[in-house]
Amino acid sequence: MKDIRECYVWLEYTDGRKVKLLMLLDIDDCVERQIRESFESPSSDGRKLADFKWDLADRYQTIHNEEYS
């Protein structure tokens, strides 16, 4: 049985763009792979993630950054 949870995800791309969003993640599966497959371009000239953070949506947020708001 999968453990699917609603999570906040903060993305930072190599071009400087920053995004905060809500998404469903399977906590028992590789979170990094799920995020990269969802938001990183597979082509060599496409948008690449420089960094990301995530946290469960149903608990007190330990990550907050005004730059992502």
Secondary structure, 3 states (H helix, E strand, C coil): CCCEEEEEEEEEECCCCEEEEEEEEECCCCHHHHHHHHHCCCCCCCCCEEEEEEEECCCCCCCCCHHHC
